[in-house]
């Protein structure tokens, strides 16, 4: 692929910040090293170095969408500021082909003392548009932002949601080649977020290049072709969104876990090659999973998909009964154990997830050494396609999906192929809600 097909090139970029313990140290750093050099003395440094980014290299092709994820402090926002040119790199270089529109931190690029419409014209002028070109877009911007008479008020009087509405409307109105979004949609209401996602989809379908930073795993999987995971200023993982996001969520579990033993995250991208109809030996542990997050306090030792006759299956007709059954070995005493299940599509997007805790089942203590057989039975009314199953074991829940101890989470332990049932009604979306319908002529 030629260099003309590359929209963004980040080549060996590092960013160093200087951390001063006292204001006087900045003054010392300004004068003393120069004086020391003049006197032929060894120069002294009066600050501590903090490398927010270290040797980052990324390429984004034209028309591609890249998701960037990472824990707080991983360097995501710093990288975006360098790509947009608002922050210079300490080392390395960035090359951009095309016009960039960016939504970084809320309010960036706007003057709080200007009105909404004044900020629209200022932003248009900054990217080189004439007054007439901005005029032609203004009505569409005002309509999309949908904040009414507030457009005539200073931005400082806006709520965070109103600021985001104007910022997104402006960023997407002037036909950018590259759109960069850094968590800006998190402050919008559900209706406006839906409008934004539709516009992003249109931008992508029109050949636009997207750089998207979000903690919303399903949004990254839905919008992005590839993903990058940053950690401590370095690229930890780069690849398909499902794999990268699973690793990221494992790192989040590591950070939030309150258990005594360390949580370890491992990945096996080739695990799905195993024959899905074979169980493993009774004393072995289940190794068929793409991502495993565990503190070794429990182990998956068997997993089966059973049809309504109790037979193990690897495919099923839609809208027939399915039992997901797995066996867990407990390697510690559990105070309030919870056993969970996630059903995901082939992109790794969560379609359904629950647990014994979320289903409000009685939480009984279980002793070390016990083996537990868990069965989830339901009508599998998803549309035709390929789906995978993830299982989890946790201890001491305090909200529907949050637990003190993340004992085990295994993604893609098994797959199933779903075929349409004969004479099934046609429907769009993910699953059949089996509606009852009536049509009457009113006389």
MIGUTOR-626184 format. One record per residue (C-alpha): residue number from 1; residue in three letters; x, y, z. Coordinates in nm, 2 decimals. Layout:
BEGIN
nr / rest / xx / yy / zz
NUM / ALA / X / Y / Z .
...
END
This chain:
BEGIN
nr / rest / xx / yy / zz
1 / UNK / 0.00 / 0.00 / 0.00 .
2 / UNK / 0.14 / 0.34 / -0.10 .
3 / UNK / 0.21 / 0.63 / 0.14 .
4 / UNK / -0.08 / 0.82 / -0.03 .
5 / UNK / -0.32 / 0.57 / 0.13 .
6 / UNK / -0.20 / 0.66 / 0.48 .
7 / UNK / -0.40 / 0.92 / 0.66 .
8 / UNK / -0.21 / 0.93 / 0.99 .
9 / UNK / 0.15 / 0.82 / 1.06 .
10 / UNK / 0.28 / 0.83 / 1.42 .
11 / UNK / 0.65 / 0.74 / 1.40 .
12 / UNK / 0.85 / 0.68 / 1.72 .
13 / UNK / 0.66 / 0.95 / 1.92 .
14 / UNK / 0.76 / 1.01 / 2.28 .
15 / UNK / 0.65 / 1.29 / 2.50 .
16 / UNK / 0.84 / 1.41 / 2.81 .
17 / UNK / 0.70 / 1.65 / 3.07 .
18 / UNK / 0.91 / 1.83 / 3.33 .
19 / UNK / 0.79 / 1.79 / 3.69 .
20 / UNK / 0.91 / 2.07 / 3.92 .
21 / UNK / 0.89 / 2.02 / 4.30 .
22 / UNK / 0.90 / 2.39 / 4.37 .
23 / UNK / 0.83 / 2.70 / 4.15 .
24 / UNK / 1.19 / 2.82 / 4.22 .
25 / UNK / 1.32 / 2.51 / 4.04 .
26 / UNK / 1.18 / 2.64 / 3.71 .
27 / UNK / 1.38 / 2.95 / 3.75 .
28 / UNK / 1.69 / 2.75 / 3.83 .
29 / UNK / 1.64 / 2.53 / 3.53 .
30 / UNK / 1.61 / 2.84 / 3.31 .
31 / UNK / 1.94 / 3.00 / 3.42 .
32 / UNK / 2.18 / 2.76 / 3.59 .
33 / UNK / 2.24 / 2.50 / 3.31 .
34 / UNK / 2.34 / 2.78 / 3.07 .
35 / UNK / 2.57 / 2.92 / 3.32 .
36 / UNK / 2.72 / 2.58 / 3.40 .
37 / UNK / 2.78 / 2.52 / 3.03 .
38 / UNK / 2.96 / 2.85 / 2.99 .
39 / UNK / 3.18 / 2.76 / 3.29 .
40 / UNK / 3.25 / 2.42 / 3.15 .
41 / UNK / 3.08 / 2.25 / 3.45 .
42 / UNK / 2.85 / 1.95 / 3.45 .
43 / UNK / 2.50 / 2.07 / 3.39 .
44 / UNK / 2.24 / 1.99 / 3.66 .
45 / UNK / 1.87 / 1.91 / 3.60 .
46 / UNK / 1.62 / 2.07 / 3.84 .
47 / UNK / 1.32 / 1.87 / 3.74 .
48 / UNK / 1.20 / 1.51 / 3.73 .
49 / UNK / 1.12 / 1.36 / 3.40 .
50 / UNK / 0.78 / 1.21 / 3.33 .
51 / UNK / 0.74 / 1.03 / 2.99 .
52 / UNK / 0.37 / 1.03 / 2.91 .
53 / UNK / 0.44 / 0.85 / 2.58 .
54 / UNK / 0.73 / 0.63 / 2.48 .
55 / UNK / 0.82 / 0.53 / 2.13 .
56 / UNK / 0.46 / 0.51 / 1.99 .
57 / UNK / 0.43 / 0.41 / 1.62 .
58 / UNK / 0.09 / 0.38 / 1.46 .
59 / UNK / -0.04 / 0.40 / 1.10 .
60 / UNK / -0.41 / 0.47 / 1.02 .
61 / UNK / -0.51 / 0.42 / 0.65 .
62 / UNK / -0.75 / 0.64 / 0.48 .
63 / UNK / -1.11 / 0.53 / 0.54 .
64 / UNK / -1.00 / 0.32 / 0.85 .
65 / UNK / -1.14 / 0.36 / 1.20 .
66 / UNK / -0.90 / 0.31 / 1.49 .
67 / UNK / -1.02 / 0.28 / 1.85 .
68 / UNK / -0.78 / 0.38 / 2.13 .
69 / UNK / -0.83 / 0.25 / 2.48 .
70 / UNK / -0.64 / 0.24 / 2.81 .
71 / UNK / -0.66 / 0.31 / 3.18 .
72 / UNK / -0.66 / 0.66 / 3.31 .
73 / UNK / -0.30 / 0.81 / 3.27 .
74 / UNK / -0.21 / 0.57 / 2.99 .
75 / UNK / -0.14 / 0.86 / 2.75 .
76 / UNK / -0.45 / 0.86 / 2.53 .
77 / UNK / -0.52 / 1.23 / 2.54 .
78 / UNK / -0.16 / 1.32 / 2.51 .
79 / UNK / -0.13 / 1.12 / 2.19 .
80 / UNK / -0.44 / 1.28 / 2.04 .
81 / UNK / -0.31 / 1.63 / 2.13 .
82 / UNK / 0.02 / 1.55 / 1.94 .
83 / UNK / -0.17 / 1.41 / 1.64 .
84 / UNK / -0.39 / 1.72 / 1.62 .
85 / UNK / -0.09 / 1.95 / 1.66 .
86 / UNK / -0.18 / 2.12 / 1.98 .
87 / UNK / 0.11 / 1.96 / 2.16 .
88 / UNK / 0.46 / 1.90 / 2.02 .
89 / UNK / 0.63 / 1.56 / 2.06 .
90 / UNK / 0.96 / 1.54 / 2.24 .
91 / UNK / 1.09 / 1.27 / 2.00 .
92 / UNK / 0.95 / 1.13 / 1.68 .
93 / UNK / 0.72 / 1.28 / 1.42 .
94 / UNK / 0.36 / 1.28 / 1.30 .
95 / UNK / 0.24 / 1.30 / 0.94 .
96 / UNK / -0.12 / 1.38 / 0.85 .
97 / UNK / -0.29 / 1.37 / 0.51 .
98 / UNK / -0.62 / 1.55 / 0.51 .
99 / UNK / -0.82 / 1.80 / 0.71 .
100 / UNK / -0.86 / 1.71 / 1.08 .
101 / UNK / -1.17 / 1.79 / 1.30 .
102 / UNK / -1.12 / 1.70 / 1.66 .
103 / UNK / -1.34 / 1.68 / 1.97 .
104 / UNK / -1.09 / 1.66 / 2.26 .
105 / UNK / -1.16 / 1.77 / 2.61 .
106 / UNK / -1.49 / 1.95 / 2.65 .
107 / UNK / -1.47 / 2.32 / 2.54 .
108 / UNK / -1.13 / 2.29 / 2.37 .
109 / UNK / -1.10 / 2.51 / 2.07 .
110 / UNK / -1.39 / 2.73 / 2.18 .
111 / UNK / -1.39 / 3.08 / 2.35 .
112 / UNK / -1.62 / 3.07 / 2.65 .
113 / UNK / -1.69 / 3.45 / 2.61 .
114 / UNK / -1.82 / 3.41 / 2.25 .
115 / UNK / -2.17 / 3.31 / 2.17 .
116 / UNK / -2.25 / 2.98 / 2.00 .
117 / UNK / -2.27 / 3.13 / 1.66 .
118 / UNK / -1.95 / 3.33 / 1.71 .
119 / UNK / -1.76 / 3.02 / 1.80 .
120 / UNK / -1.90 / 2.85 / 1.48 .
121 / UNK / -1.75 / 3.12 / 1.27 .
122 / UNK / -1.43 / 3.13 / 1.46 .
123 / UNK / -1.38 / 2.76 / 1.42 .
124 / UNK / -1.46 / 2.77 / 1.05 .
125 / UNK / -1.21 / 3.05 / 1.00 .
126 / UNK / -0.94 / 2.86 / 1.18 .
127 / UNK / -0.96 / 2.57 / 0.94 .
128 / UNK / -0.95 / 2.81 / 0.64 .
129 / UNK / -1.31 / 2.84 / 0.54 .
130 / UNK / -1.45 / 3.16 / 0.39 .
131 / UNK / -1.75 / 3.35 / 0.54 .
132 / UNK / -1.97 / 3.22 / 0.26 .
133 / UNK / -1.86 / 2.86 / 0.32 .
134 / UNK / -1.94 / 2.89 / 0.69 .
135 / UNK / -2.28 / 3.06 / 0.60 .
136 / UNK / -2.38 / 2.76 / 0.39 .
137 / UNK / -2.32 / 2.53 / 0.69 .
138 / UNK / -2.46 / 2.74 / 0.97 .
139 / UNK / -2.82 / 2.64 / 0.95 .
140 / UNK / -2.73 / 2.27 / 0.94 .
141 / UNK / -2.50 / 2.32 / 1.25 .
142 / UNK / -2.77 / 2.50 / 1.44 .
143 / UNK / -3.03 / 2.24 / 1.35 .
144 / UNK / -2.81 / 1.95 / 1.46 .
145 / UNK / -2.70 / 2.11 / 1.78 .
146 / UNK / -3.06 / 2.18 / 1.86 .
147 / UNK / -3.01 / 2.42 / 2.15 .
148 / UNK / -3.26 / 2.69 / 2.04 .
149 / UNK / -3.20 / 3.05 / 2.15 .
150 / UNK / -2.89 / 2.95 / 2.35 .
151 / UNK / -2.69 / 2.99 / 2.03 .
152 / UNK / -2.71 / 3.37 / 2.10 .
153 / UNK / -2.57 / 3.33 / 2.45 .
154 / UNK / -2.20 / 3.31 / 2.56 .
155 / UNK / -2.06 / 2.95 / 2.58 .
156 / UNK / -1.98 / 3.00 / 2.95 .
157 / UNK / -2.36 / 2.98 / 3.02 .
158 / UNK / -2.39 / 2.64 / 2.85 .
159 / UNK / -2.42 / 2.31 / 3.03 .
160 / UNK / -2.16 / 2.05 / 2.94 .
161 / UNK / -2.42 / 1.87 / 2.73 .
162 / UNK / -2.49 / 2.18 / 2.53 .
163 / UNK / -2.12 / 2.25 / 2.47 .
164 / UNK / -2.08 / 1.90 / 2.34 .
165 / UNK / -2.38 / 1.94 / 2.11 .
166 / UNK / -2.22 / 2.25 / 1.95 .
167 / UNK / -1.87 / 2.10 / 1.94 .
168 / UNK / -1.99 / 1.79 / 1.76 .
169 / UNK / -2.21 / 1.97 / 1.52 .
170 / UNK / -1.92 / 2.20 / 1.42 .
171 / UNK / -1.66 / 1.92 / 1.40 .
172 / UNK / -1.87 / 1.71 / 1.16 .
173 / UNK / -2.02 / 1.99 / 0.95 .
174 / UNK / -1.72 / 2.11 / 0.76 .
175 / UNK / -1.65 / 1.78 / 0.58 .
176 / UNK / -1.32 / 1.67 / 0.75 .
177 / UNK / -1.11 / 1.39 / 0.61 .
178 / UNK / -1.01 / 1.28 / 0.97 .
179 / UNK / -1.24 / 1.29 / 1.27 .
180 / UNK / -1.09 / 1.25 / 1.62 .
181 / UNK / -1.32 / 1.20 / 1.92 .
182 / UNK / -1.19 / 1.18 / 2.28 .
183 / UNK / -1.47 / 1.06 / 2.51 .
184 / UNK / -1.67 / 1.37 / 2.42 .
185 / UNK / -1.99 / 1.18 / 2.37 .
186 / UNK / -2.00 / 1.06 / 2.73 .
187 / UNK / -2.17 / 1.38 / 2.84 .
188 / UNK / -2.46 / 1.38 / 2.59 .
189 / UNK / -2.81 / 1.25 / 2.65 .
190 / UNK / -2.91 / 0.92 / 2.49 .
191 / UNK / -3.11 / 1.08 / 2.21 .
192 / UNK / -2.82 / 1.31 / 2.10 .
193 / UNK / -2.57 / 1.02 / 2.14 .
194 / UNK / -2.78 / 0.82 / 1.89 .
195 / UNK / -2.77 / 1.12 / 1.65 .
196 / UNK / -2.40 / 1.14 / 1.68 .
197 / UNK / -2.34 / 0.77 / 1.62 .
198 / UNK / -2.56 / 0.79 / 1.31 .
199 / UNK / -2.35 / 1.08 / 1.18 .
200 / UNK / -2.02 / 0.90 / 1.26 .
201 / UNK / -2.15 / 0.60 / 1.06 .
202 / UNK / -2.23 / 0.82 / 0.77 .
203 / UNK / -1.89 / 0.98 / 0.79 .
204 / UNK / -1.72 / 0.64 / 0.79 .
205 / UNK / -1.94 / 0.51 / 0.50 .
206 / UNK / -1.83 / 0.82 / 0.30 .
207 / UNK / -1.46 / 0.72 / 0.33 .
208 / UNK / -1.37 / 0.93 / 0.64 .
209 / UNK / -1.09 / 0.83 / 0.88 .
210 / UNK / -1.19 / 0.80 / 1.24 .
211 / UNK / -0.98 / 0.80 / 1.56 .
212 / UNK / -1.21 / 0.72 / 1.85 .
213 / UNK / -1.12 / 0.71 / 2.22 .
214 / UNK / -1.38 / 0.57 / 2.46 .
215 / UNK / -1.43 / 0.35 / 2.76 .
216 / UNK / -1.75 / 0.21 / 2.60 .
217 / UNK / -1.63 / -0.14 / 2.48 .
218 / UNK / -1.93 / -0.21 / 2.26 .
219 / UNK / -1.90 / 0.14 / 2.09 .
220 / UNK / -1.53 / 0.07 / 2.00 .
221 / UNK / -1.62 / -0.28 / 1.87 .
222 / UNK / -1.91 / -0.14 / 1.66 .
223 / UNK / -1.73 / 0.17 / 1.52 .
224 / UNK / -1.37 / 0.06 / 1.48 .
225 / UNK / -1.19 / -0.17 / 1.23 .
226 / UNK / -0.88 / -0.18 / 1.46 .
227 / UNK / -0.79 / -0.09 / 1.82 .
228 / UNK / -0.48 / 0.01 / 2.02 .
229 / UNK / -0.44 / -0.04 / 2.39 .
230 / UNK / -0.21 / 0.20 / 2.56 .
231 / UNK / -0.05 / 0.14 / 2.90 .
232 / UNK / 0.20 / 0.36 / 3.08 .
233 / UNK / 0.26 / 0.55 / 2.76 .
234 / UNK / 0.34 / 0.24 / 2.55 .
235 / UNK / 0.15 / 0.03 / 2.30 .
236 / UNK / 0.04 / -0.28 / 2.49 .
237 / UNK / -0.17 / -0.44 / 2.21 .
238 / UNK / -0.27 / -0.35 / 1.86 .
239 / UNK / -0.52 / -0.55 / 1.65 .
240 / UNK / -0.89 / -0.64 / 1.61 .
241 / UNK / -1.11 / -0.46 / 1.86 .
242 / UNK / -1.25 / -0.77 / 2.02 .
243 / UNK / -0.90 / -0.90 / 2.12 .
244 / UNK / -0.78 / -0.56 / 2.23 .
245 / UNK / -1.09 / -0.47 / 2.43 .
246 / UNK / -1.09 / -0.81 / 2.61 .
247 / UNK / -0.73 / -0.74 / 2.72 .
248 / UNK / -0.82 / -0.39 / 2.83 .
249 / UNK / -1.12 / -0.51 / 3.04 .
250 / UNK / -0.89 / -0.77 / 3.20 .
251 / UNK / -0.65 / -0.49 / 3.30 .
252 / UNK / -0.95 / -0.30 / 3.45 .
253 / UNK / -1.03 / -0.61 / 3.66 .
254 / UNK / -0.67 / -0.62 / 3.78 .
255 / UNK / -0.70 / -0.26 / 3.89 .
256 / UNK / -1.03 / -0.29 / 4.07 .
257 / UNK / -0.99 / -0.63 / 4.23 .
258 / UNK / -0.98 / -0.64 / 4.61 .
259 / UNK / -0.88 / -1.01 / 4.64 .
260 / UNK / -0.56 / -1.12 / 4.81 .
261 / UNK / -0.41 / -1.29 / 4.51 .
262 / UNK / -0.30 / -1.10 / 4.20 .
263 / UNK / -0.52 / -1.11 / 3.89 .
264 / UNK / -0.34 / -1.23 / 3.57 .
265 / UNK / -0.46 / -1.17 / 3.21 .
266 / UNK / -0.35 / -1.40 / 2.93 .
267 / UNK / -0.46 / -1.43 / 2.57 .
268 / UNK / -0.47 / -1.72 / 2.32 .
269 / UNK / -0.58 / -1.60 / 1.98 .
270 / UNK / -0.57 / -1.96 / 1.83 .
271 / UNK / -0.79 / -2.12 / 2.09 .
272 / UNK / -1.11 / -2.14 / 1.88 .
273 / UNK / -0.94 / -2.41 / 1.65 .
274 / UNK / -1.03 / -2.68 / 1.91 .
275 / UNK / -1.31 / -2.92 / 1.81 .
276 / UNK / -1.62 / -2.77 / 1.99 .
277 / UNK / -1.79 / -3.10 / 2.05 .
278 / UNK / -1.51 / -3.25 / 2.26 .
279 / UNK / -1.51 / -3.22 / 2.64 .
280 / UNK / -1.18 / -3.24 / 2.83 .
281 / UNK / -1.06 / -3.48 / 3.09 .
282 / UNK / -1.24 / -3.45 / 3.43 .
283 / UNK / -0.93 / -3.33 / 3.62 .
284 / UNK / -0.79 / -3.10 / 3.35 .
285 / UNK / -0.87 / -2.73 / 3.32 .
286 / UNK / -1.05 / -2.58 / 3.02 .
287 / UNK / -0.80 / -2.40 / 2.79 .
288 / UNK / -1.02 / -2.31 / 2.50 .
289 / UNK / -1.06 / -1.93 / 2.55 .
290 / UNK / -0.94 / -1.62 / 2.37 .
291 / UNK / -0.88 / -1.42 / 2.69 .
292 / UNK / -0.85 / -1.54 / 3.05 .
293 / UNK / -0.86 / -1.31 / 3.35 .
294 / UNK / -0.80 / -1.50 / 3.67 .
295 / UNK / -0.65 / -1.51 / 4.02 .
296 / UNK / -0.63 / -1.89 / 4.01 .
297 / UNK / -0.90 / -1.92 / 4.29 .
298 / UNK / -1.13 / -2.11 / 4.06 .
299 / UNK / -1.10 / -2.31 / 3.74 .
300 / UNK / -1.33 / -2.40 / 3.45 .
301 / UNK / -1.30 / -2.77 / 3.40 .
302 / UNK / -1.59 / -2.84 / 3.16 .
303 / UNK / -1.83 / -2.66 / 2.93 .
304 / UNK / -2.12 / -2.79 / 2.72 .
305 / UNK / -2.40 / -2.66 / 2.50 .
306 / UNK / -2.71 / -2.88 / 2.52 .
307 / UNK / -3.02 / -2.88 / 2.31 .
308 / UNK / -3.37 / -2.95 / 2.45 .
309 / UNK / -3.31 / -3.32 / 2.44 .
310 / UNK / -2.99 / -3.29 / 2.65 .
311 / UNK / -2.76 / -3.36 / 2.36 .
312 / UNK / -2.43 / -3.17 / 2.32 .
313 / UNK / -2.45 / -2.94 / 2.01 .
314 / UNK / -2.23 / -2.70 / 1.82 .
315 / UNK / -2.52 / -2.55 / 1.61 .
316 / UNK / -2.89 / -2.49 / 1.68 .
317 / UNK / -3.20 / -2.35 / 1.52 .
318 / UNK / -3.31 / -2.01 / 1.63 .
319 / UNK / -3.59 / -1.99 / 1.89 .
320 / UNK / -3.53 / -2.34 / 2.03 .
321 / UNK / -3.42 / -2.41 / 2.39 .
322 / UNK / -3.05 / -2.42 / 2.47 .
323 / UNK / -2.87 / -2.50 / 2.80 .
324 / UNK / -2.53 / -2.36 / 2.87 .
325 / UNK / -2.37 / -2.58 / 3.13 .
326 / UNK / -2.03 / -2.55 / 3.28 .
327 / UNK / -1.84 / -2.70 / 3.57 .
328 / UNK / -1.62 / -2.50 / 3.81 .
329 / UNK / -1.36 / -2.61 / 4.06 .
330 / UNK / -1.32 / -2.38 / 4.36 .
331 / UNK / -0.97 / -2.34 / 4.50 .
332 / UNK / -1.07 / -2.13 / 4.80 .
333 / UNK / -1.37 / -2.07 / 5.03 .
334 / UNK / -1.62 / -1.84 / 4.86 .
335 / UNK / -1.83 / -1.62 / 5.09 .
336 / UNK / -2.09 / -1.51 / 4.83 .
337 / UNK / -2.01 / -1.67 / 4.50 .
338 / UNK / -2.16 / -1.55 / 4.17 .
339 / UNK / -2.16 / -1.75 / 3.84 .
340 / UNK / -2.20 / -1.55 / 3.52 .
341 / UNK / -2.26 / -1.59 / 3.15 .
342 / UNK / -2.21 / -1.35 / 2.85 .
343 / UNK / -2.33 / -1.41 / 2.50 .
344 / UNK / -2.14 / -1.22 / 2.23 .
345 / UNK / -2.16 / -1.18 / 1.85 .
346 / UNK / -1.87 / -1.25 / 1.62 .
347 / UNK / -1.74 / -0.90 / 1.67 .
348 / UNK / -1.72 / -0.96 / 2.05 .
349 / UNK / -2.01 / -0.72 / 2.13 .
350 / UNK / -2.21 / -0.82 / 2.43 .
351 / UNK / -2.57 / -0.92 / 2.34 .
352 / UNK / -2.67 / -1.06 / 2.68 .
353 / UNK / -2.51 / -1.10 / 3.01 .
354 / UNK / -2.62 / -1.20 / 3.36 .
355 / UNK / -2.51 / -1.39 / 3.67 .
356 / UNK / -2.66 / -1.57 / 3.96 .
357 / UNK / -2.61 / -1.25 / 4.16 .
358 / UNK / -2.78 / -1.03 / 3.90 .
359 / UNK / -3.07 / -1.28 / 3.89 .
360 / UNK / -3.10 / -1.24 / 4.27 .
361 / UNK / -3.04 / -1.60 / 4.35 .
362 / UNK / -2.96 / -1.69 / 4.71 .
363 / UNK / -2.59 / -1.66 / 4.77 .
364 / UNK / -2.47 / -1.96 / 4.97 .
365 / UNK / -2.11 / -2.00 / 5.10 .
366 / UNK / -1.91 / -2.27 / 4.91 .
367 / UNK / -1.60 / -2.44 / 5.04 .
368 / UNK / -1.26 / -2.49 / 4.89 .
369 / UNK / -1.24 / -2.81 / 4.68 .
370 / UNK / -1.61 / -2.81 / 4.57 .
371 / UNK / -1.70 / -2.86 / 4.21 .
372 / UNK / -2.00 / -2.66 / 4.10 .
373 / UNK / -2.22 / -2.74 / 3.80 .
374 / UNK / -2.38 / -2.42 / 3.66 .
375 / UNK / -2.67 / -2.44 / 3.41 .
376 / UNK / -2.83 / -2.15 / 3.23 .
377 / UNK / -3.14 / -2.25 / 3.02 .
378 / UNK / -3.32 / -2.02 / 2.79 .
379 / UNK / -3.50 / -1.99 / 2.45 .
380 / UNK / -3.22 / -1.90 / 2.21 .
381 / UNK / -3.41 / -1.65 / 1.99 .
382 / UNK / -3.11 / -1.47 / 1.83 .
383 / UNK / -3.11 / -1.43 / 1.46 .
384 / UNK / -2.90 / -1.66 / 1.23 .
385 / UNK / -2.53 / -1.61 / 1.28 .
386 / UNK / -2.23 / -1.71 / 1.49 .
387 / UNK / -2.21 / -1.64 / 1.86 .
388 / UNK / -1.97 / -1.71 / 2.14 .
389 / UNK / -2.00 / -1.77 / 2.52 .
390 / UNK / -1.80 / -1.62 / 2.80 .
391 / UNK / -1.82 / -1.74 / 3.16 .
392 / UNK / -1.73 / -1.57 / 3.49 .
393 / UNK / -1.69 / -1.65 / 3.86 .
394 / UNK / -1.67 / -1.37 / 4.12 .
395 / UNK / -1.72 / -1.32 / 4.49 .
396 / UNK / -1.91 / -1.07 / 4.70 .
397 / UNK / -2.11 / -0.86 / 4.45 .
398 / UNK / -2.22 / -0.50 / 4.54 .
399 / UNK / -2.40 / -0.40 / 4.22 .
400 / UNK / -2.54 / -0.59 / 3.92 .
401 / UNK / -2.20 / -0.65 / 3.75 .
402 / UNK / -1.94 / -0.53 / 4.00 .
403 / UNK / -1.77 / -0.76 / 4.25 .
404 / UNK / -1.50 / -0.73 / 4.52 .
405 / UNK / -1.31 / -1.02 / 4.37 .
406 / UNK / -1.28 / -1.11 / 4.00 .
407 / UNK / -1.19 / -1.48 / 4.03 .
408 / UNK / -1.23 / -1.59 / 3.67 .
409 / UNK / -1.35 / -1.44 / 3.34 .
410 / UNK / -1.29 / -1.65 / 3.02 .
411 / UNK / -1.40 / -1.51 / 2.69 .
412 / UNK / -1.50 / -1.72 / 2.39 .
413 / UNK / -1.49 / -2.06 / 2.57 .
414 / UNK / -1.72 / -2.20 / 2.31 .
415 / UNK / -1.90 / -2.10 / 1.99 .
416 / UNK / -2.24 / -2.19 / 1.84 .
417 / UNK / -2.38 / -2.15 / 1.49 .
418 / UNK / -2.75 / -2.05 / 1.48 .
419 / UNK / -2.97 / -2.12 / 1.17 .
420 / UNK / -3.31 / -1.98 / 1.10 .
421 / UNK / -3.60 / -2.20 / 1.20 .
422 / UNK / -3.83 / -2.30 / 0.91 .
423 / UNK / -4.12 / -2.07 / 0.85 .
424 / UNK / -3.98 / -1.81 / 1.09 .
425 / UNK / -4.12 / -1.46 / 1.05 .
426 / UNK / -3.87 / -1.21 / 0.90 .
427 / UNK / -3.74 / -0.95 / 1.13 .
428 / UNK / -3.45 / -0.71 / 1.16 .
429 / UNK / -3.21 / -0.66 / 1.45 .
430 / UNK / -3.06 / -0.91 / 1.68 .
431 / UNK / -3.34 / -1.12 / 1.83 .
432 / UNK / -3.71 / -1.19 / 1.77 .
433 / UNK / -3.93 / -1.02 / 2.03 .
434 / UNK / -4.23 / -1.23 / 1.91 .
435 / UNK / -4.48 / -0.94 / 1.88 .
436 / UNK / -4.85 / -0.99 / 1.87 .
437 / UNK / -5.00 / -0.76 / 1.60 .
438 / UNK / -5.34 / -0.66 / 1.49 .
439 / UNK / -5.45 / -0.45 / 1.19 .
440 / UNK / -5.80 / -0.30 / 1.18 .
441 / UNK / -5.98 / -0.07 / 0.94 .
442 / UNK / -6.14 / 0.21 / 1.14 .
443 / UNK / -6.48 / 0.30 / 0.99 .
END
